[in-house]
Amino acid sequence: MHKNYIYFGLLLGSTLLLSFSGKESIQTVKNFSANFHLLNQAGSPGGKTGAPGDATCTQCHSGSVQSGSGFNLVTLTSGGSPVTEYLPSTTYQVTVTMSTNNVKNGFEIVPLNPNNTMAGTLAITDATHTKTITSLGKTRVTHKLAGTSLTSWSFNWTSPATNVGTVTFYLATNETNSNAGSTGDVIRTSQHPFGSQAGIQEAANKIETSIGYQASTNSLNIQLDSKVDGSVFVNVVDLSGKSVFTEDLGTVSSGESAFSVRLDKELNSGIYMVNVSVDNNMTLKRIFISK
């Protein structure tokens, strides 16, 4: 009888120990998840822009990636004036803007050259709200905890010392629902190309474009005459320097081509600049949209 008491005592003790260990493990996992999310509120861990070789914010936040075209805006300015092309070895202010009034947001951005390596250098001008982070051999800019209450952030970018062709800023934004968790957030990625002024004449010798806007279909009609083969990319920029539409049109062979590009939203009446590039050779045309 004494042996049975010992047996049941050991069994009860083991059950209580396993029960306690299970609860402790669950609590540890919960605490780790919460702490990891709080850590990311102070900025992206890096490598989440959607650029070639990068992941996206959905690695830490649930949901699918959405297009940031027209929602994510990148403005390049020099002396207070917006530009659509860069000069080598020149410092520009870069402003990232999300088209939202949401109360808590985040971002990560990186500029890459056509070889998908780092283009130029980045410098923080607002250390309260932004910071740099190095990941995968590239320097990026992301928000800090104090910056999550903003919808617009600025920093400086110094362009490469030589003409490297089109520099593309790869941007991912996170429009959060402030639930202190990783669910219910909206992740948007976008690409914002800026050509080199040093290469404009060279590009003009390689491609010619004629571009018009058709209001009935909200489309751009692009006639392209190219002397080179390559990927075709279109970027629409308003006069404030904001990229309002971007699209990859695939590849073309040298010769004449025609595209009808449906814009993803109605644009206000006014003048816009349309950049069309083939194999990183860019042309720039003005269009007028009248409603």
Buried (B, 14 or more C-beta within 10 A) or exposed (E): EEEEEEEEEEEEEEEEEEEEEEEEEEEEEEEEEEEEBEEBBBBBBBBBBBBEEBBBBBEBBEBEBBEBBBBBBBBBBBEEEBBBBBEBEBEBBBBBBBBEEBEBBBBBBBBBBBEBEBBBBBEBEBEEBBBBBEBEEBBBBBBBBEBBEBBBBBBBBBBBEEBBBBBBBBBBBBBBEEEEBBEEBBBBBBBBBBBBBBBBEEBBEBBBBEBEBEEEEBBBBBEBBBEBEBBBBBBBBBEEBBBBBBBEBEEBEBEEBEBEBEBBEEBEEEEBBBBBBBBBBBBBBEBEBEE
